[in-house]
Amino acid sequence: MLIAGPCSAESPQQFSESIQGILPAQPDLIRAGIWKPRTKPGQFEGLGVSALGWTHEIAQQLGVPLMVEVGSAEHVEQVLEAGIRHVWIGARTTVNPFMVQEIATALEGSAIAVLVKNPVSPDIELWSGAIERLSKAGIKQLGAVHRGFTGYGRTLYRNHPSWEIPIELRRRYPDMLILCDPSHISGDRLLVPEVAQMALDLEFDGLMVESHVSPDSALSDAKQQLTPQALLDMLARLVHRNLQSTDGVVNARLEQLRAQIDGVDAQIISLLQERMMLVDDIGSVKEEFDITILQHERWTEILKTRQSWATQLNPDFVRQMLFLIHQESIDRQAERFRHARASELLDEVRHIQKKAFNF
């Protein structure tokens, strides 16, 4: 599925020329920002309700349905009145359950298609919760858009992709349409093709891409928008891979390798269990001799030595894995200490009760 169009509808001419340029790609829907939530006041916040009529009319003339963003119940009412039947909820709205519920209530009973962008924070429960609110409001045509998550500091991407979160969303909603917005993840038009290809490789159902007839002069998100021709060129270069091979030899080879992975995973789980049993033994010794749970020098040694052993693994992956194992080790020992302290307190209470009874 392809949804494409400018970040913002700035004028009838800009909108019409942008859409006409991408028509050869046969988009399923045309996107246009009518209301734009901006970080700071004074930035272009969209033309508002005055643009609904002519954007819808131009889209109808060109034969492609229009999709716009809504951020309030009032927006919903105005969109429905204009006859628009496709909307999306933006990341800055998804993060607010109050606003999502207002929109869901306003949409109740309408035959309208809704896409929910992920919240700005990497919180799958907020994303899932927004989807559930809309589903309970009776929205049948419901999908999601992955546009990345806000991070701190300068990174390669404007919004970090954190692919594991939409992958988990797919597990929870295997039949739901899930698209990727490579424009907002990238923040740079040069990176859009790379992110779009990754999305297809991860079995996303399609793309929502920003395209402007003259992106350098765009009133919003100028750096990440593609010209219509650049969009067409990117789509032509994207590789659409098969979900499975039709070659029996290839499938047999894959099954053989997967069986080997299953065996290795079983060994990893067994070794982790063995490691945690040793952690429990260490906890017992620390408890007996009043030794602190966290040993900074030991932790530094583990980080240094284990990362030096993993010469063929991504250092960041190894570091994250070690942090998870270490945190579980601390949690297990802390739980043991809590139980021990609770037991001591119980003994003290019983002792006091016994003395009181004897008295």
C-alpha positions in Angstrom: 0.0 0.0 0.0 1.2 3.5 -0.8 0.1 6.7 0.8 1.9 9.8 -0.5 1.6 13.5 -0.6 3.0 16.7 0.9 3.6 17.2 4.6 1.3 20.2 4.5 -1.3 21.5 2.0 0.1 25.0 1.5 -1.9 26.1 -1.5 -4.1 24.6 -4.2 -1.3 24.9 -6.8 1.3 23.3 -4.6 -1.0 20.5 -3.5 -2.3 19.8 -7.1 1.2 19.8 -8.6 2.6 17.6 -5.9 -0.2 15.1 -6.3 -0.1 15.1 -10.1 3.6 14.4 -9.9 3.1 11.2 -7.9 0.1 9.8 -9.8 2.3 7.5 -11.9 3.1 5.6 -8.7 -0.7 4.9 -8.4 -1.0 5.8 -4.7 -3.8 4.2 -2.8 -4.4 7.4 -0.8 -3.2 11.0 -0.9 -1.9 12.5 2.4 -2.1 16.2 3.3 -1.5 18.0 6.6 -4.3 20.4 7.3 -3.6 20.9 11.0 0.1 20.7 12.0 1.1 20.3 15.7 4.4 22.2 16.0 6.9 22.1 18.7 7.1 25.9 19.1 4.7 28.7 18.4 5.2 30.9 15.3 5.9 27.9 13.0 3.5 27.1 10.2 0.6 25.2 11.8 -1.3 24.4 8.6 -4.1 26.2 6.9 -6.8 24.5 9.0 -10.4 23.9 8.1 -10.3 26.4 5.2 -8.1 23.9 3.3 -10.4 20.9 3.7 -12.7 21.8 0.8 -10.2 22.4 -1.9 -7.8 19.5 -1.0 -10.7 17.1 -1.0 -11.9 18.5 -4.3 -8.5 18.3 -6.0 -8.1 14.7 -4.7 -11.5 13.8 -6.1 -10.6 15.3 -9.5 -7.4 13.3 -9.6 -9.2 10.1 -8.6 -7.4 9.3 -5.4 -9.0 9.4 -1.9 -7.7 12.1 0.5 -6.3 11.3 4.0 -5.7 14.0 6.7 -4.5 14.1 10.3 -7.0 14.8 13.1 -6.0 15.8 16.5 -9.3 16.6 18.2 -13.0 15.9 18.2 -13.5 19.2 16.5 -11.2 18.1 13.6 -13.2 14.9 13.3 -16.5 16.8 13.0 -15.0 19.1 10.3 -13.5 16.3 8.4 -16.7 14.3 8.4 -18.7 17.4 7.3 -16.3 17.8 4.4 -16.9 14.3 3.2 -13.4 12.9 3.9 -13.4 9.3 4.9 -9.7 8.5 5.7 -7.8 10.0 8.7 -4.7 9.4 10.7 -3.9 10.2 14.3 -0.5 11.7 14.8 2.3 10.7 17.2 1.7 13.7 19.5 -1.9 12.8 19.8 -1.5 9.0 20.3 0.6 9.8 23.4 -2.4 11.3 25.1 -5.2 8.8 26.0 -7.6 11.7 26.8 -7.3 13.1 23.2 -7.5 9.6 21.6 -10.7 8.9 23.6 -12.2 12.2 22.5 -11.4 11.3 18.8 -12.7 7.8 19.2 -16.0 9.1 20.7 -16.4 11.6 17.9 -15.8 8.9 15.3 -18.2 6.4 16.8 -20.7 5.2 14.3 -18.9 6.6 11.3 -17.7 4.4 8.4 -14.3 5.9 8.3 -10.8 4.4 8.0 -8.2 5.4 10.7 -4.5 4.9 10.9 -2.8 5.4 14.3 0.8 6.5 14.3 3.0 5.3 17.2 3.3 7.7 20.1 6.5 9.8 20.3 7.7 7.8 23.2 8.7 4.1 22.7 5.7 2.8 24.6 3.9 0.0 22.9 1.1 0.0 25.5 0.1 3.6 24.5 0.1 2.6 20.9 -1.9 -0.5 21.5 -4.2 1.4 23.9 -5.1 3.9 21.2 -5.9 1.1 18.8 -8.1 -0.6 21.3 -10.0 2.7 22.1 -10.8 3.1 18.4 -11.7 -0.5 18.0 -14.1 -0.3 20.9 -15.7 2.8 19.2 -16.6 0.6 16.3 -13.9 1.5 13.8 -13.6 -1.4 11.4 -11.0 -0.1 9.0 -8.1 0.3 11.5 -4.4 0.3 10.9 -1.1 1.6 12.3 1.8 3.6 11.1 5.3 3.3 12.4 7.1 6.7 12.3 9.9 6.2 14.8 10.4 7.4 18.4 11.8 10.6 19.8 15.3 10.3 21.3 17.7 12.6 23.0 20.7 14.1 21.3 21.9 13.9 17.7 21.5 10.6 16.0 21.5 9.4 12.4 17.7 9.5 12.3 15.2 12.2 13.3 13.2 9.5 15.1 14.8 6.3 16.2 13.2 3.3 14.3 13.3 0.8 17.3 12.0 -1.8 14.9 11.4 -4.3 17.7 8.3 -2.2 18.8 6.3 -2.4 15.5 7.4 -6.1 15.3 5.8 -6.7 18.6 2.7 -4.8 17.4 2.5 -7.2 14.5 2.6 -10.1 16.9 -0.3 -8.7 18.8 -2.3 -7.7 15.8 -1.3 -10.2 13.0 -4.2 -9.2 10.7 -4.0 -5.5 11.0 -2.5 -3.2 8.3 0.8 -1.8 9.5 2.6 0.8 7.4 5.9 2.6 7.8 6.5 6.3 7.5 10.2 6.5 6.4 10.0 10.3 6.0 9.6 10.9 9.7 12.0 8.2 10.8 14.7 9.6 8.5 14.3 13.3 8.8 16.5 13.5 5.8 15.4 12.7 2.2 18.7 10.9 1.5 17.9 8.3 4.2 14.3 7.7 3.1 15.0 4.9 0.5 17.1 3.0 3.1 14.4 3.1 5.7 11.7 2.2 3.2 13.6 -0.9 2.1 14.1 -2.0 5.7 10.4 -1.7 6.3 9.6 -3.9 3.3 12.2 -6.4 4.4 10.5 -6.5 7.8 7.1 -7.3 6.2 5.4 -4.0 6.6 2.3 -3.7 4.5 3.3 -0.5 2.8 4.6 3.1 3.1 3.4 6.6 3.9 5.8 8.9 2.3 6.0 12.7 2.1 6.4 14.2 -1.3 6.4 17.9 -2.3 6.7 19.5 -5.7 9.4 21.8 -4.3 10.6 20.4 -1.0 13.3 23.0 -0.3 10.6 25.7 -0.1 8.2 23.6 1.9 6.6 25.3 5.0 7.1 22.2 7.1 9.5 19.2 7.1 11.4 20.5 4.1 14.5 18.3 4.7 12.6 15.0 4.6 10.3 15.4 1.7 11.0 13.8 -1.7 10.2 15.4 -5.0 7.6 13.5 -7.0 10.3 12.2 -9.3 12.5 11.1 -6.4 9.6 9.2 -5.0 9.0 7.5 -8.3 12.7 6.6 -8.6 12.8 5.2 -5.0 9.7 3.1 -5.6 11.2 1.7 -8.8 14.4 0.7 -6.9 12.7 -0.9 -3.9 13.1 -4.7 -3.7 9.9 -6.6 -2.9 11.1 -9.9 -1.4 9.1 -13.1 -1.1 7.8 -14.2 2.2 8.9 -17.7 1.4 10.8 -19.5 -1.3 9.1 -21.8 -3.8 12.3 -23.8 -4.1 12.1 -27.0 -2.0 15.9 -27.2 -1.7 16.0 -23.7 -0.3 13.2 -24.4 2.1 14.9 -27.6 3.3 18.2 -25.8 3.9 16.4 -23.1 5.9 14.6 -25.7 8.0 17.9 -27.4 8.7 19.5 -24.1 9.8 16.5 -23.2 11.9 16.7 -26.6 13.6 20.4 -25.9 14.5 19.3 -22.5 15.9 16.7 -24.2 18.0 19.4 -26.4 19.4 21.7 -23.5 20.2 18.8 -21.6 21.8 18.1 -24.6 24.1 21.8 -24.6 25.2 21.7 -20.8 25.8 18.6 -21.1 28.0 20.1 -24.0 29.9 23.3 -22.1 30.5 21.4 -19.0 31.6 19.4 -21.1 34.1 22.7 -22.6 35.4 24.1 -19.1 35.7 21.1 -17.9 37.7 21.5 -20.8 40.1 25.0 -19.7 40.7 23.7 -16.2 41.3 21.4 -17.5 43.9 24.3 -19.3 45.6 26.3 -16.0 45.6 23.3 -14.3 47.1 23.2 -16.8 49.9 26.8 -16.1 50.8 26.3 -12.3 50.6 23.3 -12.6 52.8 25.0 -14.7 55.4 28.0 -12.4 55.6 26.3 -9.0 55.1 27.9 -8.3 51.8 26.4 -5.7 49.4 24.5 -7.0 46.4 26.2 -4.7 43.9 29.9 -5.1 43.5 31.1 -2.3 41.1 34.6 -3.7 40.5 33.2 -7.2 39.6 30.6 -5.6 37.3 33.3 -3.5 35.5 35.4 -6.7 35.1 32.4 -8.6 33.6 31.7 -5.8 31.1 35.4 -5.6 30.0 36.1 -9.3 29.8 32.9 -10.5 28.2 33.0 -7.8 25.5 36.5 -8.8 24.7 35.4 -12.4 24.3 32.6 -11.5 21.8 34.8 -10.6 18.9 32.3 -11.6 16.3 29.2 -9.9 17.9 27.9 -6.3 17.7 29.4 -4.6 20.8 26.1 -2.8 21.5 24.2 -6.1 21.4 26.7 -7.7 23.9 26.5 -4.7 26.2 22.7 -4.8 26.2 22.7 -8.5 26.8 25.1 -8.2 29.7 23.0 -5.4 31.3 19.9 -7.5 31.1 21.6 -10.5 32.7 23.2 -8.3 35.4 19.9 -6.7 36.2 18.2 -10.0 36.6 21.0 -11.2 38.8 20.6 -8.1 41.0 16.8 -8.5 41.1 17.1 -12.2 42.2 19.6 -11.3 45.0 17.5 -8.4 46.1 14.4 -10.6 46.3 16.4 -13.1 48.4 17.4 -10.2 50.8 13.8 -9.0 51.0 12.6 -12.5 51.9 15.3 -12.8 54.5 14.5 -9.5 56.0 10.8 -10.3 56.0 11.5 -13.5 57.8 13.6 -11.7 60.4 10.8 -9.2 61.0 8.3 -12.1 61.3 10.5 -13.8 63.9 10.8 -10.5 65.8 7.0 -10.1 65.8 6.5 -13.6 67.0 9.1 -13.1 69.8 7.3 -9.9 70.9 3.9 -11.7 70.8 5.3 -14.6 72.8 6.8 -12.3 75.5 3.5 -10.3 75.7 1.5 -13.6 76.0 3.9 -14.8 78.8 3.5 -11.5 80.6 
